[in-house]
Amino acid sequence: MSVVRLRQAAKESVSGLPREFWWLWTSTLVNRLGGFVATFLAMYLTVDRGYSAMFAGLVGALHGLGGAVSAVVAGVLTDRLGRRPTLLVSQLSTAVTVAVLGFVQNPVAIAVVACLVGMTSNASRPAVQAMIADIVAPGDRVRAFALNYWAINLGFAVSAAAAGLIARHGYLTLFLADAGMTLLCAVIVFVKVPESRPERERATEGVAVEPEREVGLGTVLRDRRFMAVVALSFLVATLIQQAFVALPVAMGADGLSSTDFGVAIAANGVLIVAVQIPVTRFLEHRDPAPLLMVSALLTGAGFGLTAFAGSVGMYALAVTVWTIGEIINSPTQMGLVARLSPTHGRGRYQGMYTLSWSLASLVAPLAGGAVMDRFGADALWAASAVVGLVAAGGYVALGRALRSRPAAGESGGGVGAVAASAAVAASASVSASASASASASASASAGEVGAVSGGGAGVASDGGAGAASGGGVPAVGAGSS
């Protein structure tokens, strides 16, 4: 490909997005450039403070627990207080708690403050994701989420390299630098990023507006299709989290060093930074279910391939395979979450989606360690391949439910998050009777969401993903045909 074509492709990848998105993107990049503490927390506790690996694991689990709690709470606050206030409170409180963590000495205090750091730092995610869904047109959301994900990984790659150099001057410098970058992120949001929460429609003279139902957590939990997405996301996230706990342990058992692990895992960051944006040009406007199915198969296959690895090159190859699955999964799944979220419930929906990753960060180390201790590493990698197959089957069932296009106000009959494929199948049966009422009301409601060929979702005049009244899930198109 010529330089001119590459330049044109790059221009098309970033063009057409609103200015507010780019300021939000900049704040994300700045935040991740300063994300030193989470990366080096275990090393800080064991090397600098002399605590045991068990204590470091406990602190890491409490950090993840704080993130799991805040995912749901921040989702509610994002809808009630607004995206911008939630984001600012999260960033300011993160700066304070990270700085405090650098000074505390007592082990109990370290554990408590680490939990608070997990809560405050993770609280920004539902707000950022809801804001992207608010300000970016539906057809551009997959691309926008991919660009934001690219910024996260670019910032992580740079911060991981910089943190090693900064730590030579003392870990306190690392904590204070992290706090300073988080404060800078808050300043960017405060100065440049306006509130994006959609206003509710109000009745005007001579025009009757049907009142919208409030979207509570119960609404989210009863949304079978969405909770199936959350469950499948949890399965995939649990696989990816094995890369940061089970993978280095397995490489160490094979006689490889921490430097070898760094080389192998670097393939993840390098590949994401190099190909995420070009790949997203292929992904956007396509039916998400087949893409998610492929991503689950690749993720499972990549970790399954680890069972046959014995050298740095083979481990890097396995990392490359599951990284391709991650590259496909992340923007596609976040775009689908935005499509399934009602306009005035995006914060709660994004919070529940964030919870799937937070819980995975808790469960993955425990489950991976238990399987490795009892059955060996090869059993864990074989189980990972099976989990990838199960997730792929769940996405196939989810695709059928999406193509059935149930009515936007469907409440569902239960969560169905534990057995994702069963829940989706149940949802499909409900949607058969609901589709008749949806087609009857489509001509009477200009705010209904319709199917769009090519996999995009039709939207109401406000550009939201869930314009129908009642706070239900918008109908989603069948995808490309």
N, C-alpha and C positions, 0 to 999 in steps of 0.2 A: 504494500500500500504506500502511495506517495506521501510526501510531507504535506502537500496541499489537502489531500483527502483526510489525513489524520487530523489536521487542523480544523477542517470542516466538521468532522465527526465530533471532535471535542467541543466545538462551538455549539453544535446541536444538542449535545448532552447537557449543557448548562444554560441554554437560552430559554426564555419564556417563563422563568420562575420569578415571582414577585420579590421586590427589594427586601421586604420584611423577612422572607425566608432566608436570604443570604446573611442578614444580620444574626438570625437565629443559628444558622449554620456556623458562622464565625464564633459565636459564643460557645457552641458545642466543641469546635476545634480547640479554642483556648482552654476550655475546661479539661479536655482530654490531654492536652499538652502538659497540664499540671497535675495529671492523675498519678502522682508518684506513690502515695501511701498504700493504696489497695494492692499495687503490684509488689511492693517490697515489705509489706507488713509482717509476713511470716519470718522473713530473713532478719528484719529489725528485732523481732522478739527473741529469736533464737541466737543470733550472732552478737548483736549489740547488747541486749539485756540479759542473755544467758538463760532464758526460760527453756523449758522442754518443748519437744515437738508436739506433745499432747496438749500443752497449754496453748501453743500457737494454733493448733487445730481448733481448740475450743473458742479462742478469740475469733478465728475466721468464721466459725459457725454462728457465733453471736452477731458478727458483722452481717452475715447473710440473713439471719433472723430479723434483724432490724430492717433490712431492705424489703423482706417479704411483708412485714407489717405496714411499712410506709407505702408500698405499692397500692394497696387498697385505700388507705386513708388519703393519700395524695390524689388518687383518682376522684374521690368524692369532693375534696377541696378544689380540684381543678374545675369541676362543674359548678360548685357553689360560690367560691370566692372569685374564680377566674383563673386563666392560665398564667398571666403575668404575675399576679401576687403570689401564687403558689411557687412559681419558678424563682422569684426573688427571695422568698422566705427560705426555700430549700438551699439556694446558693449561699446566702448570708450565714445561715446556721451551719452549713457544711464547713465554711471557712473557719468559724469559731471552734467547732468540735475537732476539726483536724489539727488546729493549732494547739488546743488543749491536750490532745492525745500525745503530742510531742513532749509535753512537760510532766504528765502524770507518772508516778513511780510505783504506786501500790498496784499489785496484780489485779485486785478486785476493781480498782478504779480504771485500770487499762481495759478490762473486759467490758465494763459499763460504757465507757466513752467510745470504745470500738463499736458497740451496738448502736450508740447514738450516731456515729459517723455513717454506719450503714443505713440508718433511717433517713438522715438528712440528705445524703448524697443520692439515694435511689428515688427520693420524692420528686426529683425534677423530671424523671422520665415520662410519666403520664402527661405532664403539662407540655413538654416539648412535642410529644407525638400527637397530642390533641391539637396543638397549635399548628403543626404542619398540615393536619387534615383540614383545619379551618381556613388557612390562607392559600393553600395550593389547590388548583383546579383538579377535579377527580382524575382526568386523563393524565395528569403529570405527577400523581402522588407516588407511584412506584419509583419513578425517577428521583423524586425529592427524598424519599426515605432511603434510597440507595446512596445518594450524595451525602446524607447525614451519617449513614453507617460508614461510608468511606472516610468522612472526617474523624469519626470515633477511632477507627483503626489507624489512620495516619497519626493522630495525636498519641495513641497508645504506643506505636512503634517509636516515635521520637522521644516520648517521655520515658520509656523503658531504657533507652540508650542513655539519655541525659541523667536519669536517676542514679545510675551507677557512678557517674562522675561527681554528681552533687553529694552523694553519700560519703565520698572520701573526706569531705569537710565536716562530717558529722550528720547523723540522721535528723537532728533537730532542724538543720538547714533544709532538709528534704520536706519536713512537715510544714515549715513556715513558707517555703516556696509553693507548695500545694495550696495552702490557704490563700496566699497572695494571688495566684492565678485564678482561683475560684472567685475571689473578690472582683478581679478584673472582668470575669465573665458576668457577674451580677451588674457591674457598671454598664457593660454593653447592652444587656437586656433593659436596664432602667432607662438608658438614653435613647436607644434605637428601636426597641421592639415594642410595638403597641399591643394592647389587649386585643385578642381575636375572638373571644367567646361570642357566638352568635346571639343576637337578641331574639327573645320570643316574640312571635307575631301578636299584635294587639288589635282589637276591633277598632275600626275607624267608622266615620259617619256613613251609614248606608251599606257598610260591608260587614257581614257576619264572619267571624273567624272561629272555627271549632277549637275549643281549648285543648291544649296538649296535656297528656298525662305526665306526671313526674316520673323520671327515670331513676329508680333506686337500685340498690344492689340486688334486691330480689328480682327486678326486671332482668338484670344481667344474668343471674344464676338460672332463671327460667328460660333463657334464650338458648335452645338446644344446639342450634347450628354454631353459635359463637362459642359456647362452652366446649363443643367438640374441637374447635380450633385451638382453644386454650389447652385442652388435654393433649392434643397432638403436638402443640408447641412444647409442652412440658417433656414429652418423650424425646423429641429432637434435641432440646436444650440439655437434657440429662446426658445424652451421648456426647455433645460438644464439651460439656464440663469435665468429662473424663480426661480431656487433653491436659488439664492443669493439675490433676492429682494422680490418677492411675498411670498416665503415660510416662511422666518422669520416674515414677517408682519402677515401672516395667523396664525402662531403659537402664536404670541403675542396676537392676537385677541381671541385666545382660552385660554388665561390666562397662557401660558407657558413662561418661562424666556429665556434669551439669553443663559444661560447654557444648558437648554433643547434643544435649537436649535443646539448648539455645539455638543451635544451628538447625535442628529438625523443626522446631516450632516456629522459627523465623519464616519458614515457607508459608505459614498461615498468613502472617501480616503482609509479607511481600506480595503474595498472590492477590489478596484482597485489594491492596492499594493499586496494583498493576491492572487488574482486569475487572474490578467491580463495576466501574462506569460503562466500559464497552459492553459487558455482558448484559447490563440493565437495559441497554438500547434494544437488545433482542427480547428481553423479558416483558417490557411494558406493553400493554394493550393485548396481552395473551391471556387465555383462560388460566387462572391461578392453580386450579386443582391438579392438572397434569404436571405442572412445574414443581409443585410442592411434593407430589409423589416421587418425581425423579430426585429431588433434593434429599428426601428421606432415604431412598435407596442408596444414593451416593454416600450419605453420611454414615449409614450402617455399614456399607461395604468398606469404606475407608478405615473405620475402627476395626472391622473384622479382619482386614488385611494386616493389621498390626500383629496378629498372632503369628504371621510368617516372617516378621521383621527381626533382624539380628544385627543389622549394621545401621549406621547413620543414614546412608542413602535409602535403604528400605523404609526406615521410619519416616524420612522426609517424603517419600512417595505416598505412604499411607496418609500423612498429613495433607498432602496435596489433594488426594481424592476426596476426603471429607470436607476440606476447605471449599472445593467447588460446590458441594452440596450446601454449605453454609452461605456462599455467595448467592446462590439461587434462592434459598429459603428466606433470608432476612428481609429484603425489600418486598418480595412477593407476599409474604405473610403479613407484614405490617400494612401493606396496601389493602389486603383483604380485610384486616381488622378495621381499617378506616371505613371501608365500604359497608361493613356490617354494623357499624356504630351509628345509632340515632344522633342527630345533630346536637341535641341538648344533653346527651349522655356520653359524649366521647371521652370525657375524663374517666368516668367509671369503667367504661369498656377498656380503655387503654391501661388503666390501673390493674384490671384483672388479667390482661395479657402480660403486663410486666410481672405480675405475681408468678406466672408460669416459669419465667426465667429465674426469679428469686428462689422459688421452691426447688428448682433444679440445682441451684448452687448449694443448697442444703443437702438434698438427697443424694446427689451424684457422688460426693466424697465418701459418704457413709456406705452407700450401696457398693460402690466400686471397691472400697477397702475390704468390706466384708466378703465379697465374692473372691477377691484375690487371695485373702488370707485362708479361706476355706477350700477353694477349688483350684486356685492358680490363675495366673494372668490370662492364659489361653481361654479359659472358661468365660472370663469377662468379655474378651473380644468376640467370642462366638455369640454370647448373649447380646452384645451390642448389634451384631449383624441381624439377629432375630428381631430386636426392638426396631431397627430400621425397616424391616419388612412389615411389621405390625403397623408402624406409622404410615408407611406407603399405602397399605390397605385402607387405613382410616381416611387418608386423603382421597382415595378413589370413591369411597362412600360419601365423603363430604361433597365431592364434585357432583354426584347425583342429586344430593339435596339442594345444592345451589342451582342446578339446572331446573329443578322443579318449581322454583320461584314461588315460595309461599307468600301469603299476604303479609304486608308490612306490620300489621298489628298483632300478628300471632304471638301469643304469650308462651306457648309450649307447655309441656306437662311436667317438666322436671329438669334437673341439671344435666344429667347424663354425661358428666365430665370424666367419670372414672373409666367407663368403657366407651371410648369415643365413637367407634364404628357403630356400636349398637344404638347409641344416642342419635347418630345421624340417620340411621335407617328408620328409627321411630319418627324422626322429624319429617322424613320423606313421606311417610304415610299420612301424617297430619296435613302436609302441604297439599295433598291431592284434593281434599275437600275445600281447602282455603283458596286455591287458585281460582275457583269459579267466582268467589266474591271479589277477588282482586281484579279480575278482568272486568267485572261489572262496574266497579267503582273507578276504574282508570280514566274513563272519559269525563267523570265528574270532578276529578281532583287534579288540578294543574301541578300539585306538589308531589305527585306520586313518582316513584323511581321506576324507570323502565329498563328493559334489557337493551343493551347496545351491542351490536356485532363487533367482534374483536375482543371481547372479554371485558370491556369497560362497563361501568354502571351508569345509567342515566341519573340525572340529578334535578332537583328543584331549582328555583331561581336563586336561592342563596348559595348554591354550589355545595351544599352539604351532602353528606353520605346517607343521611336518614331523615328525609324531609317529611315523611308521612306523619300525620298526627298519631298520638297514642304512644310515642316513644318506642315503637317496635323496630324491628330490623327491616331495612329496605330490601326490596326485591332485587336480586342480583341476576344479571344476564347469564345466559348459558355459555358465554365465551365464544371464541372463534369457531367457525364452522367451515 
